[in-house]
Amino acid sequence: MEKRGGGGKVAAGPDKPPPLRKERRPSMFDKEAYAQVLRERLRESFHSVQYVEPLFHDSISDRGKAWKSTLARLKFASLYRMEPLKKFQAHSVETKVQQILSESLKDVKYDDKVFSHLSLELADRILLVVKEFGYHRYKFIIKVLFIQKTGQAINIASRCIWDVAWDSWVAAKHETETYLALALVFALYCE
């Protein structure tokens, strides 16, 4: 039988072990205990999921989303850089874009069906060449326009909100008897 002693504590008998007391978690306001509290919280937030069995009716993209949602997101510190390592050099890019236009369009006659595909190909080619210059943290917008010469006038305008110190643009044109090709490259620095 159990005997009650002074103070209301239960005394253990010969066949029962003494009751275990759960250890209290330290306060997060103690300097020494703060690291331990953070470790416990991080240990609880990470999951070790290696494989999730997909349902048969899910598409492949849905399978990837389900797998990613089971993992905890890692957060990295932001690495803000207020100015580029290498500033965009408009004159060197302009000569290269002008060279691409003149090489690609030297013997081409105007055809609206051909030019719809050719403008995409030229924009991709110009983007690859501009990326080879190695301007880090710059985003590039490339527009290639073909204008048939039929005696009309045309005005082209673009508006952008940008940083005057680091952002820039380049225009290159190639003109023949039947059309005018205009390539615009906008370089926007993203910090």
RONUGU-463196 format. One record per residue: x, y, z of N, C-alpha, C in turn; residue in three letters. Coordinates in pm, 1 decimal, m for minus. Layout:
<sites>
+----------+----------+----------+----------+----------+----------+----------+----------+----------+------+
:     n_px :     n_py :     n_pz :    ca_px :    ca_py :    ca_pz :     c_px :     c_py :     c_pz : type :
+----------+----------+----------+----------+----------+----------+----------+----------+----------+------+
:        X :        Y :        Z :        X :        Y :        Z :        X :        Y :        Z :  ala :
...
+----------+----------+----------+----------+----------+----------+----------+----------+----------+------+
</sites>
This chain:
<sites>
+----------+----------+----------+----------+----------+----------+----------+----------+----------+------+
:     n_px :     n_py :     n_pz :    ca_px :    ca_py :    ca_pz :     c_px :     c_py :     c_pz : type :
+----------+----------+----------+----------+----------+----------+----------+----------+----------+------+
:     82.7 :   m117.1 :      0.0 :      0.0 :      0.0 :      0.0 :     87.5 :    123.9 :      0.0 :  met :
:     31.1 :    226.6 :    m49.0 :    102.7 :    353.0 :    m51.2 :     76.4 :    429.6 :     77.0 :  glu :
:    177.0 :    492.5 :    122.6 :    163.7 :    572.4 :    244.1 :    181.1 :    717.6 :    208.0 :  lys :
:    101.3 :    794.1 :    267.5 :    112.6 :    937.9 :    245.7 :    193.8 :    997.1 :    358.1 :  arg :
:    294.4 :   1069.2 :    316.3 :    378.6 :   1132.5 :    416.7 :    342.5 :   1279.3 :    429.3 :  gly :
:    423.8 :   1352.2 :    499.9 :    400.2 :   1495.4 :    515.8 :    418.7 :   1568.7 :    384.2 :  gly :
:    338.0 :   1663.6 :    357.1 :    349.4 :   1745.7 :    236.9 :    270.4 :   1689.6 :    119.8 :  gly :
:    198.9 :   1579.6 :    135.1 :    112.9 :   1527.1 :     30.2 :    186.0 :   1454.1 :    m79.6 :  gly :
:    309.3 :   1411.4 :    m60.7 :    382.0 :   1339.2 :   m164.3 :    351.5 :   1191.6 :   m153.0 :  lys :
:    350.7 :   1125.3 :   m265.7 :    323.0 :    982.2 :   m267.5 :    453.6 :    908.7 :   m250.5 :  val :
:    459.4 :    822.4 :   m154.0 :    580.8 :    743.8 :   m131.9 :    571.2 :    616.7 :   m214.4 :  ala :
:    678.6 :    577.2 :   m274.2 :    679.5 :    459.2 :   m359.7 :    693.4 :    334.6 :   m275.2 :  ala :
:    620.9 :    234.7 :   m314.6 :    630.3 :    107.0 :   m245.4 :    747.6 :     27.9 :   m297.0 :  gly :
:    771.1 :    m92.7 :   m242.4 :    884.7 :   m172.0 :   m286.7 :    871.2 :   m222.6 :   m430.2 :  pro :
:    750.6 :   m240.1 :   m480.4 :    733.8 :   m292.1 :   m615.4 :    710.7 :   m181.9 :   m718.8 :  asp :
:    691.0 :    m57.3 :   m680.0 :    667.1 :     52.7 :   m774.5 :    787.1 :    144.9 :   m776.7 :  lys :
:    829.8 :    186.1 :   m899.4 :    940.9 :    281.5 :   m908.6 :    892.3 :    420.7 :   m869.2 :  pro :
:    983.9 :    507.0 :   m829.8 :    942.4 :    642.7 :   m793.7 :    886.9 :    714.3 :   m916.9 :  pro :
:    786.3 :    801.6 :   m901.3 :    727.8 :    869.5 :  m1018.0 :    832.2 :    960.3 :  m1084.0 :  pro :
:    831.9 :    957.6 :  m1221.6 :    926.2 :   1040.6 :  m1297.7 :    870.4 :   1180.5 :  m1312.3 :  leu :
:    955.3 :   1272.9 :  m1288.6 :    916.0 :   1412.1 :  m1301.7 :    966.6 :   1465.0 :  m1434.9 :  arg :
:    878.5 :   1519.7 :  m1514.6 :    918.1 :   1572.8 :  m1644.6 :   1003.2 :   1697.4 :  m1623.9 :  lys :
:   1115.5 :   1697.6 :  m1693.5 :   1207.2 :   1810.2 :  m1677.3 :   1150.1 :   1932.1 :  m1747.8 :  glu :
:   1156.1 :   2042.3 :  m1683.0 :   1099.8 :   2165.2 :  m1735.2 :   1192.8 :   2227.2 :  m1838.7 :  arg :
:   1134.8 :   2276.7 :  m1947.8 :   1213.0 :   2341.3 :  m2051.9 :   1260.4 :   2477.0 :  m2002.7 :  arg :
:   1384.4 :   2512.7 :  m2033.1 :   1436.2 :   2641.5 :  m1985.0 :   1366.1 :   2758.3 :  m2053.5 :  pro :
:   1368.6 :   2871.3 :  m1991.3 :   1306.1 :   2990.8 :  m2045.2 :   1389.3 :   3045.1 :  m2160.5 :  ser :
:   1321.7 :   3097.7 :  m2261.3 :   1395.8 :   3150.6 :  m2375.6 :   1457.7 :   3286.4 :  m2345.8 :  met :
:   1428.0 :   3341.5 :  m2228.5 :   1484.9 :   3470.5 :  m2193.3 :   1619.6 :   3457.0 :  m2122.7 :  phe :
:   1656.2 :   3335.3 :  m2083.7 :   1789.5 :   3312.4 :  m2027.8 :   1889.2 :   3307.8 :  m2142.4 :  asp :
:   2001.7 :   3375.2 :  m2126.7 :   2100.5 :   3380.0 :  m2234.3 :   2155.7 :   3242.2 :  m2267.0 :  lys :
:   2180.4 :   3161.3 :  m2165.5 :   2237.3 :   3028.3 :  m2187.9 :   2135.4 :   2934.2 :  m2251.5 :  glu :
:   2008.7 :   2951.2 :  m2218.9 :   1906.1 :   2858.0 :  m2264.5 :   1851.0 :   2894.7 :  m2401.8 :  ala :
:   1879.0 :   3014.0 :  m2450.5 :   1822.2 :   3058.3 :  m2577.1 :   1866.3 :   2969.7 :  m2693.8 :  tyr :
:   1993.5 :   2933.1 :  m2697.8 :   2043.8 :   2846.7 :  m2805.7 :   1976.3 :   2710.1 :  m2801.1 :  ala :
:   1953.4 :   2657.9 :  m2683.0 :   1888.8 :   2527.1 :  m2670.3 :   1743.6 :   2534.0 :  m2719.2 :  gln :
:   1673.2 :   2641.4 :  m2687.6 :   1534.6 :   2657.8 :  m2732.4 :   1529.7 :   2666.7 :  m2884.6 :  val :
:   1622.0 :   2739.6 :  m2944.5 :   1625.9 :   2750.1 :  m3090.6 :   1653.6 :   2615.4 :  m3155.1 :  leu :
:   1746.3 :   2538.6 :  m3100.2 :   1774.9 :   2406.1 :  m3154.6 :   1652.2 :   2316.6 :  m3149.7 :  arg :
:   1576.5 :   2321.7 :  m3041.0 :   1456.5 :   2240.1 :  m3029.4 :   1352.6 :   2280.0 :  m3132.8 :  glu :
:   1337.2 :   2409.4 :  m3151.8 :   1239.3 :   2455.8 :  m3250.4 :   1280.3 :   2416.9 :  m3392.2 :  arg :
:   1408.9 :   2428.7 :  m3423.0 :   1455.2 :   2390.2 :  m3555.7 :   1441.7 :   2239.8 :  m3577.1 :  leu :
:   1468.6 :   2162.3 :  m3475.3 :   1457.4 :   2017.6 :  m3486.3 :   1312.7 :   1979.1 :  m3516.5 :  arg :
:   1216.3 :   2051.0 :  m3460.6 :   1076.2 :   2021.2 :  m3483.4 :   1028.6 :   2067.3 :  m3621.0 :  glu :
:   1095.3 :   2167.3 :  m3681.0 :   1046.0 :   2223.3 :  m3806.5 :   1095.3 :   2150.1 :  m3929.8 :  ser :
:   1203.6 :   2075.5 :  m3922.4 :   1255.3 :   2006.6 :  m4039.3 :   1193.6 :   1868.3 :  m4050.5 :  phe :
:   1167.7 :   1828.0 :  m4173.8 :   1110.9 :   1696.4 :  m4201.2 :   1208.7 :   1619.7 :  m4288.2 :  his :
:   1214.1 :   1494.1 :  m4270.5 :   1302.5 :   1413.4 :  m4354.9 :   1216.9 :   1322.0 :  m4442.2 :  ser :
:   1156.4 :   1381.2 :  m4544.8 :   1073.4 :   1306.3 :  m4638.8 :   1160.6 :   1273.0 :  m4758.4 :  val :
:   1170.1 :   1145.0 :  m4788.9 :   1252.5 :   1104.7 :  m4902.2 :   1168.5 :   1073.7 :  m5023.9 :  gln :
:   1049.0 :   1025.5 :  m5004.5 :    965.7 :    989.4 :  m5117.1 :    819.5 :    997.9 :  m5076.3 :  tyr :
:    738.5 :   1052.5 :  m5163.7 :    595.0 :   1059.0 :  m5141.3 :    529.3 :    979.1 :  m5251.8 :  val :
:    447.3 :    882.8 :  m5216.5 :    380.9 :    798.3 :  m5315.5 :    274.3 :    880.4 :  m5387.3 :  glu :
:    290.4 :    904.7 :  m5519.2 :    192.7 :    986.0 :  m5591.5 :     67.7 :    905.5 :  m5624.9 :  pro :
:    m41.1 :    977.0 :  m5640.9 :   m163.9 :    913.6 :  m5686.7 :   m155.4 :    895.6 :  m5837.8 :  leu :
:   m232.7 :    802.7 :  m5893.3 :   m222.7 :    772.8 :  m6035.3 :   m282.0 :    882.2 :  m6122.7 :  phe :
:   m376.8 :    956.8 :  m6072.3 :   m441.2 :   1057.5 :  m6155.2 :   m367.9 :   1191.8 :  m6153.1 :  his :
:   m263.1 :   1206.1 :  m6074.1 :   m189.0 :   1331.2 :  m6068.9 :    m98.2 :   1345.6 :  m6190.4 :  asp :
:    m82.1 :   1467.6 :  m6233.3 :     14.0 :   1492.1 :  m6340.0 :    153.4 :   1500.6 :  m6280.1 :  ser :
:    254.2 :   1506.8 :  m6364.8 :    392.5 :   1510.0 :  m6316.8 :    419.7 :   1639.3 :  m6241.3 :  ile :
:    364.3 :   1751.3 :  m6287.5 :    388.3 :   1878.1 :  m6217.4 :    324.0 :   1877.3 :  m6079.3 :  ser :
:    207.4 :   1811.9 :  m6065.4 :    143.2 :   1804.1 :  m5934.0 :    223.8 :   1718.8 :  m5838.2 :  asp :
:    289.4 :   1615.8 :  m5889.2 :    372.2 :   1530.8 :  m5802.9 :    487.0 :   1610.9 :  m5743.3 :  arg :
:    549.5 :   1694.7 :  m5824.8 :    659.7 :   1775.9 :  m5775.7 :    613.9 :   1875.4 :  m5670.8 :  gly :
:    494.6 :   1932.9 :  m5690.9 :    442.3 :   2028.5 :  m5593.5 :    412.7 :   1961.5 :  m5460.4 :  lys :
:    356.6 :   1839.4 :  m5466.6 :    325.4 :   1768.9 :  m5342.3 :    452.6 :   1735.0 :  m5267.1 :  ala :
:    555.7 :   1695.5 :  m5339.2 :    680.9 :   1658.9 :  m5273.4 :    746.7 :   1781.4 :  m5212.3 :  trp :
:    745.0 :   1894.3 :  m5286.5 :    807.9 :   2015.9 :  m5235.9 :    734.4 :   2070.5 :  m5114.2 :  lys :
:    602.5 :   2055.7 :  m5111.0 :    527.6 :   2112.7 :  m4999.5 :    554.5 :   2038.8 :  m4869.5 :  ser :
:    605.0 :   1916.1 :  m4876.9 :    633.2 :   1841.5 :  m4754.5 :    766.5 :   1882.0 :  m4692.9 :  thr :
:    850.8 :   1946.7 :  m4767.4 :    981.3 :   1987.9 :  m4715.6 :    972.9 :   2124.6 :  m4649.8 :  leu :
:   1054.0 :   2146.1 :  m4551.2 :   1060.0 :   2277.2 :  m4485.8 :   1138.1 :   2372.3 :  m4575.5 :  ala :
:   1099.3 :   2496.5 :  m4575.8 :   1167.8 :   2595.1 :  m4658.6 :   1290.1 :   2648.2 :  m4585.5 :  arg :
:   1399.4 :   2654.6 :  m4657.6 :   1521.4 :   2710.6 :  m4600.9 :   1524.5 :   2859.3 :  m4631.0 :  leu :
:   1567.3 :   2937.1 :  m4535.6 :   1576.9 :   3080.7 :  m4555.9 :   1723.8 :   3120.8 :  m4555.1 :  lys :
:   1759.7 :   3200.7 :  m4653.4 :   1895.5 :   3249.6 :  m4663.8 :   1895.6 :   3399.9 :  m4641.4 :  phe :
:   2005.6 :   3449.5 :  m4595.9 :   2018.7 :   3592.9 :  m4575.5 :   2024.0 :   3663.2 :  m4710.1 :  ala :
:   1964.5 :   3780.5 :  m4718.8 :   1965.1 :   3858.0 :  m4841.8 :   2103.3 :   3917.4 :  m4863.3 :  ser :
:   2147.4 :   3912.1 :  m4986.5 :   2277.6 :   3968.8 :  m5022.5 :   2252.4 :   4089.9 :  m5111.4 :  leu :
:   2221.9 :   4200.9 :  m5050.8 :   2189.9 :   4320.0 :  m5127.1 :   2318.0 :   4386.1 :  m5175.9 :  tyr :
:   2317.1 :   4418.5 :  m5302.3 :   2428.3 :   4491.3 :  m5361.8 :   2364.4 :   4609.2 :  m5433.4 :  arg :
:   2400.9 :   4727.5 :  m5393.8 :   2336.0 :   4847.2 :  m5445.4 :   2392.9 :   4893.2 :  m5579.6 :  met :
:   2507.3 :   4839.1 :  m5618.7 :   2564.3 :   4876.3 :  m5748.0 :   2627.1 :   4753.5 :  m5811.6 :  glu :
:   2629.8 :   4748.5 :  m5944.9 :   2681.4 :   4628.6 :  m6011.7 :   2833.2 :   4618.5 :  m6002.6 :  pro :
:   2881.2 :   4495.4 :  m6017.3 :   3026.0 :   4474.6 :  m6022.9 :   3083.1 :   4534.3 :  m6151.1 :  leu :
:   3005.8 :   4522.8 :  m6259.3 :   3049.0 :   4573.0 :  m6389.6 :   2930.1 :   4646.3 :  m6451.4 :  lys :
:   2945.2 :   4773.4 :  m6477.0 :   2836.0 :   4854.0 :  m6532.0 :   2811.3 :   4817.9 :  m6678.0 :  lys :
:   2686.3 :   4827.7 :  m6719.8 :   2646.3 :   4797.3 :  m6857.7 :   2712.7 :   4895.7 :  m6953.6 :  phe :
:   2788.8 :   4842.8 :  m7048.2 :   2859.2 :   4923.9 :  m7147.4 :   2777.1 :   4926.0 :  m7276.0 :  gln :
:   2704.3 :   5032.9 :  m7298.0 :   2610.9 :   5041.0 :  m7409.8 :   2681.6 :   5038.1 :  m7545.3 :  ala :
:   2795.4 :   5101.8 :  m7557.7 :   2861.5 :   5110.6 :  m7688.3 :   2912.2 :   4973.7 :  m7735.8 :  his :
:   2964.3 :   4891.2 :  m7646.2 :   3012.5 :   4758.6 :  m7688.0 :   2896.6 :   4667.0 :  m7723.9 :  ser :
:   2785.6 :   4677.4 :  m7650.8 :   2667.8 :   4595.7 :  m7682.5 :   2606.4 :   4641.6 :  m7814.2 :  val :
:   2605.4 :   4770.9 :  m7836.6 :   2545.6 :   4823.7 :  m7959.7 :   2619.5 :   4774.8 :  m8084.3 :  glu :
:   2751.6 :   4773.1 :  m8080.9 :   2826.6 :   4724.4 :  m8197.2 :   2799.8 :   4576.3 :  m8222.5 :  thr :
:   2788.6 :   4497.8 :  m8115.8 :   2762.4 :   4354.3 :  m8131.9 :   2621.4 :   4329.2 :  m8186.5 :  lys :
:   2522.5 :   4403.8 :  m8138.3 :   2384.7 :   4387.9 :  m8186.6 :   2374.9 :   4433.6 :  m8331.7 :  val :
:   2444.0 :   4540.8 :  m8365.1 :   2444.0 :   4588.7 :  m8504.5 :   2506.5 :   4485.2 :  m8596.7 :  gln :
:   2611.1 :   4420.1 :  m8551.2 :   2676.8 :   4316.2 :  m8629.6 :   2583.0 :   4196.8 :  m8650.1 :  gln :
:   2508.6 :   4157.8 :  m8548.5 :   2413.7 :   4045.3 :  m8561.0 :   2303.6 :   4078.7 :  m8660.7 :  ile :
:   2250.7 :   4200.6 :  m8653.2 :   2144.5 :   4240.1 :  m8746.8 :   2193.7 :   4241.4 :  m8891.1 :  leu :
:   2310.6 :   4298.1 :  m8914.5 :   2360.6 :   4306.2 :  m9052.4 :   2396.2 :   4168.5 :  m9108.3 :  ser :
:   2449.1 :   4078.3 :  m9024.9 :   2481.1 :   3942.9 :  m9072.5 :   2355.2 :   3861.1 :  m9101.0 :  glu :
:   2256.8 :   3872.9 :  m9015.9 :   2136.5 :   3790.9 :  m9028.9 :   2042.8 :   3839.2 :  m9138.4 :  ser :
:   2045.2 :   3967.4 :  m9169.0 :   1945.5 :   4024.5 :  m9260.0 :   2003.9 :   4079.1 :  m9389.3 :  leu :
:   2125.6 :   4039.7 :  m9426.6 :   2188.2 :   4102.8 :  m9543.1 :   2118.0 :   4070.1 :  m9675.4 :  lys :
:   2064.0 :   3951.3 :  m9693.7 :   1998.0 :   3915.8 :  m9820.0 :   1852.2 :   3875.5 :  m9800.4 :  asp :
:   1785.6 :   3930.5 :  m9700.9 :   1648.4 :   3891.6 :  m9670.4 :   1552.6 :   3997.2 :  m9724.9 :  val :
:   1449.3 :   3950.6 :  m9798.0 :   1344.1 :   4038.8 :  m9849.3 :   1228.2 :   4039.0 :  m9750.8 :  lys :
:   1144.3 :   4142.6 :  m9756.6 :   1035.0 :   4155.0 :  m9661.8 :    927.6 :   4049.5 :  m9687.2 :  tyr :
:    892.5 :   3978.7 :  m9581.7 :    782.0 :   3882.1 :  m9583.2 :    729.8 :   3873.9 :  m9439.9 :  asp :
:    604.2 :   3912.6 :  m9422.0 :    551.7 :   3920.1 :  m9285.0 :    543.9 :   3783.9 :  m9217.2 :  asp :
:    523.4 :   3676.7 :  m9291.7 :    518.1 :   3543.1 :  m9231.5 :    656.2 :   3497.2 :  m9184.4 :  lys :
:    758.2 :   3529.5 :  m9260.7 :    894.7 :   3492.5 :  m9223.1 :    943.7 :   3577.9 :  m9106.1 :  val :
:    908.5 :   3705.2 :  m9109.2 :    958.5 :   3795.9 :  m9006.5 :    898.6 :   3771.4 :  m8868.9 :  phe :
:    780.4 :   3711.6 :  m8861.4 :    723.8 :   3682.4 :  m8729.8 :    810.5 :   3580.6 :  m8655.6 :  ser :
:    864.6 :   3483.7 :  m8727.6 :    953.9 :   3385.5 :  m8664.6 :   1096.7 :   3438.6 :  m8653.0 :  his :
:   1137.6 :   3516.9 :  m8751.2 :   1273.4 :   3569.9 :  m8751.7 :   1296.2 :   3668.3 :  m8636.6 :  leu :
:   1192.4 :   3743.7 :  m8600.9 :   1208.1 :   3838.5 :  m8489.9 :   1232.7 :   3764.4 :  m8358.0 :  ser :
:   1166.2 :   3651.3 :  m8336.2 :   1190.2 :   3571.6 :  m8215.4 :   1330.9 :   3512.3 :  m8214.4 :  leu :
:   1374.2 :   3461.7 :  m8328.7 :   1508.6 :   3403.5 :  m8337.8 :   1616.7 :   3509.1 :  m8313.5 :  glu :
:   1597.8 :   3627.1 :  m8371.7 :   1695.5 :   3734.7 :  m8351.7 :   1698.5 :   3781.0 :  m8206.2 :  leu :
:   1581.2 :   3789.2 :  m8142.0 :   1577.2 :   3831.2 :  m8001.7 :   1650.1 :   3729.3 :  m7913.8 :  ala :
:   1630.5 :   3600.3 :  m7939.4 :   1701.4 :   3497.1 :  m7862.0 :   1852.4 :   3503.9 :  m7885.5 :  asp :
:   1890.7 :   3523.5 :  m8009.4 :   2033.3 :   3530.8 :  m8042.2 :   2099.8 :   3652.8 :  m7978.2 :  arg :
:   2028.9 :   3766.9 :  m7981.1 :   2081.9 :   3888.9 :  m7919.3 :   2093.0 :   3870.6 :  m7768.0 :  ile :
:   1993.2 :   3806.7 :  m7708.0 :   1997.0 :   3783.4 :  m7563.4 :   2115.8 :   3696.1 :  m7524.5 :  leu :
:   2144.1 :   3591.4 :  m7601.2 :   2259.7 :   3506.0 :  m7571.6 :   2390.7 :   3583.2 :  m7581.5 :  leu :
:   2402.2 :   3668.6 :  m7681.8 :   2525.5 :   3745.6 :  m7700.1 :   2542.3 :   3848.7 :  m7588.0 :  val :
:   2433.3 :   3912.6 :  m7547.9 :   2441.0 :   4012.9 :  m7441.6 :   2476.4 :   3946.5 :  m7308.7 :  val :
:   2424.2 :   3826.5 :  m7284.0 :   2456.5 :   3755.1 :  m7160.1 :   2603.1 :   3713.1 :  m7155.4 :  lys :
:   2666.8 :   3694.2 :  m7270.3 :   2808.2 :   3657.4 :  m7274.9 :   2899.1 :   3770.0 :  m7223.3 :  glu :
:   2850.1 :   3891.9 :  m7222.2 :   2930.6 :   4002.9 :  m7170.3 :   2953.0 :   3990.3 :  m7020.5 :  phe :
:   2867.7 :   3916.7 :  m6950.4 :   2887.1 :   3890.1 :  m6808.5 :   2841.5 :   4001.1 :  m6715.5 :  gly :
:   2730.5 :   4065.6 :  m6748.8 :   2674.2 :   4166.4 :  m6659.7 :   2587.4 :   4094.7 :  m6557.0 :  tyr :
:   2639.2 :   4079.9 :  m6435.4 :   2568.0 :   4007.4 :  m6330.8 :   2457.7 :   4094.4 :  m6271.9 :  his :
:   2348.2 :   4030.6 :  m6237.2 :   2229.9 :   4092.8 :  m6176.8 :   2160.7 :   4191.1 :  m6269.1 :  arg :
:   2183.4 :   4182.6 :  m6396.2 :   2109.6 :   4262.8 :  m6492.9 :   2002.9 :   4175.2 :  m6557.3 :  tyr :
:   1885.9 :   4233.6 :  m6577.0 :   1780.6 :   4167.9 :  m6654.1 :   1770.2 :   4241.2 :  m6786.6 :  lys :
:   1751.1 :   4164.8 :  m6892.7 :   1750.0 :   4222.8 :  m7026.4 :   1613.3 :   4204.4 :  m7090.3 :  phe :
:   1565.9 :   4311.2 :  m7153.7 :   1442.6 :   4307.0 :  m7232.7 :   1483.2 :   4339.7 :  m7375.3 :  ile :
:   1446.2 :   4252.0 :  m7469.2 :   1488.6 :   4269.2 :  m7608.1 :   1365.4 :   4274.0 :  m7697.1 :  ile :
:   1356.9 :   4380.1 :  m7776.3 :   1247.1 :   4395.4 :  m7872.1 :   1307.6 :   4403.9 :  m8011.5 :  lys :
:   1254.8 :   4324.9 :  m8101.8 :   1297.9 :   4330.7 :  m8241.4 :   1174.7 :   4365.2 :  m8324.0 :  val :
:   1182.7 :   4476.2 :  m8398.5 :   1070.2 :   4523.9 :  m8478.7 :   1109.6 :   4525.7 :  m8625.5 :  leu :
:   1018.0 :   4479.5 :  m8710.8 :   1035.7 :   4489.0 :  m8855.6 :    925.8 :   4579.2 :  m8909.2 :  phe :
:    965.4 :   4682.6 :  m8984.8 :    870.9 :   4780.8 :  m9036.2 :    884.4 :   4784.5 :  m9187.7 :  ile :
:    773.3 :   4757.0 :  m9255.4 :    774.4 :   4759.7 :  m9401.0 :    771.2 :   4904.7 :  m9448.5 :  gln :
:    851.9 :   4935.8 :  m9549.8 :    856.1 :   5071.2 :  m9603.9 :    749.3 :   5083.8 :  m9712.6 :  lys :
:    645.2 :   5157.8 :  m9681.3 :    540.3 :   5184.0 :  m9780.5 :    508.1 :   5332.4 :  m9786.9 :  thr :
:    601.9 :   5415.7 :  m9746.1 :    583.0 :   5559.7 :  m9752.9 :    512.8 :   5617.4 :  m9631.5 :  gly :
:    503.9 :   5544.0 :  m9524.5 :    436.0 :   5592.1 :  m9403.7 :    538.2 :   5642.7 :  m9303.0 :  gln :
:    487.9 :   5710.7 :  m9203.7 :    571.7 :   5754.6 :  m9090.9 :    534.5 :   5669.4 :  m8970.0 :  ala :
:    630.3 :   5651.2 :  m8881.8 :    604.5 :   5570.2 :  m8762.5 :    678.6 :   5631.1 :  m8644.4 :  ile :
:    613.3 :   5629.5 :  m8531.0 :    674.7 :   5673.8 :  m8406.1 :    673.8 :   5556.3 :  m8309.2 :  asn :
:    787.6 :   5530.9 :  m8247.2 :    800.1 :   5423.0 :  m8149.8 :    841.6 :   5486.8 :  m8018.3 :  ile :
:    767.6 :   5454.1 :  m7912.4 :    798.8 :   5510.1 :  m7780.8 :    799.7 :   5398.8 :  m7677.6 :  ala :
:    887.2 :   5412.6 :  m7579.4 :    894.2 :   5317.4 :  m7468.0 :    906.1 :   5396.4 :  m7339.5 :  ser :
:    840.8 :   5346.8 :  m7235.0 :    850.9 :   5410.4 :  m7104.1 :    895.8 :   5306.4 :  m7003.6 :  arg :
:    987.3 :   5346.6 :  m6917.4 :   1037.7 :   5257.4 :  m6813.1 :   1063.4 :   5338.6 :  m6687.7 :  cys :
:   1047.4 :   5274.0 :  m6575.3 :   1089.8 :   5333.6 :  m6449.0 :   1219.8 :   5264.0 :  m6414.2 :  ile :
:   1327.3 :   5339.7 :  m6406.5 :   1455.5 :   5277.5 :  m6379.0 :   1550.5 :   5371.3 :  m6308.2 :  trp :
:   1660.2 :   5312.0 :  m6266.2 :   1765.2 :   5386.5 :  m6198.7 :   1856.8 :   5444.2 :  m6305.4 :  asp :
:   1865.7 :   5574.3 :  m6312.0 :   1943.2 :   5640.5 :  m6416.7 :   2091.8 :   5608.1 :  m6405.5 :  val :
:   2139.2 :   5581.9 :  m6285.2 :   2281.7 :   5556.0 :  m6265.1 :   2325.0 :   5421.9 :  m6323.4 :  ala :
:   2239.8 :   5316.8 :  m6316.7 :   2284.7 :   5182.1 :  m6354.4 :   2209.6 :   5122.5 :  m6472.8 :  trp :
:   2087.6 :   5164.3 :  m6499.4 :   2010.5 :   5106.6 :  m6609.5 :   2040.3 :   5180.9 :  m6738.5 :  asp :
:   2027.2 :   5109.0 :  m6850.6 :   2057.9 :   5170.1 :  m6978.7 :   1981.1 :   5097.6 :  m7089.5 :  ser :
:   1997.3 :   5148.1 :  m7211.0 :   1934.3 :   5084.2 :  m7325.5 :   2019.4 :   5106.3 :  m7449.6 :  trp :
:   1994.4 :   5022.2 :  m7549.0 :   2070.2 :   5027.6 :  m7674.3 :   1971.7 :   5009.4 :  m7788.8 :  val :
:   1991.0 :   5083.8 :  m7896.0 :   1910.6 :   5068.2 :  m8016.9 :   2003.8 :   5045.9 :  m8135.0 :  ala :
:   1970.2 :   4946.1 :  m8216.4 :   2047.5 :   4919.4 :  m8338.5 :   1948.5 :   4898.3 :  m8452.1 :  ala :
:   1982.5 :   4947.7 :  m8572.3 :   1889.3 :   4931.1 :  m8683.9 :   1962.1 :   4883.0 :  m8808.4 :  lys :
:   1885.0 :   4814.3 :  m8890.1 :   1933.7 :   4766.3 :  m9019.9 :   1827.7 :   4805.9 :  m9122.0 :  his :
:   1869.6 :   4880.0 :  m9224.7 :   1773.0 :   4933.0 :  m9321.1 :   1802.3 :   4880.3 :  m9461.2 :  glu :
:   1696.4 :   4837.5 :  m9528.9 :   1706.3 :   4795.7 :  m9668.8 :   1604.7 :   4876.8 :  m9750.1 :  thr :
:   1586.8 :   4839.1 :  m9876.8 :   1492.5 :   4911.9 :  m9962.5 :   1347.8 :   4886.5 :  m9922.9 :  glu :
:   1318.6 :   4767.5 :  m9870.8 :   1179.3 :   4730.7 :  m9845.6 :   1138.4 :   4732.9 :  m9698.3 :  thr :
:   1232.6 :   4730.5 :  m9606.6 :   1196.6 :   4727.2 :  m9464.3 :   1306.4 :   4789.8 :  m9378.8 :  tyr :
:   1269.7 :   4810.8 :  m9253.0 :   1361.2 :   4861.2 :  m9152.3 :   1352.8 :   4766.5 :  m9032.7 :  leu :
:   1467.0 :   4718.7 :  m8986.0 :   1471.8 :   4631.8 :  m8868.3 :   1531.1 :   4711.5 :  m8752.7 :  ala :
:   1461.9 :   4707.7 :  m8640.2 :   1504.6 :   4782.8 :  m8523.5 :   1512.3 :   4687.9 :  m8404.3 :  leu :
:   1627.5 :   4685.8 :  m8338.0 :   1646.7 :   4602.2 :  m8218.3 :   1671.8 :   4693.1 :  m8098.9 :  ala :
:   1592.4 :   4674.5 :  m7994.0 :   1606.1 :   4751.8 :  m7870.8 :   1646.3 :   4657.4 :  m7758.6 :  leu :
:   1749.8 :   4694.8 :  m7684.3 :   1795.9 :   4614.9 :  m7570.3 :   1790.1 :   4704.8 :  m7447.6 :  val :
:   1708.1 :   4663.6 :  m7348.8 :   1698.2 :   4735.0 :  m7222.1 :   1769.8 :   4654.9 :  m7116.6 :  phe :
:   1862.0 :   4717.6 :  m7044.1 :   1938.1 :   4651.9 :  m6938.2 :   1895.9 :   4712.6 :  m6805.3 :  ala :
:   1835.2 :   4631.2 :  m6718.1 :   1784.4 :   4677.8 :  m6590.4 :   1859.3 :   4607.4 :  m6478.0 :  leu :
:   1920.4 :   4685.0 :  m6390.6 :   1995.3 :   4627.0 :  m6279.1 :   1899.4 :   4591.5 :  m6165.4 :  tyr :
:   1906.6 :   4467.9 :  m6118.8 :   1821.2 :   4421.1 :  m6009.1 :   1908.4 :   4394.5 :  m5888.9 :  cys :
:   1886.8 :   4467.1 :  m5780.3 :   1970.2 :   4451.3 :  m5661.9 :   1925.4 :   4336.4 :  m5576.6 :  glu :
+----------+----------+----------+----------+----------+----------+----------+----------+----------+------+
</sites>
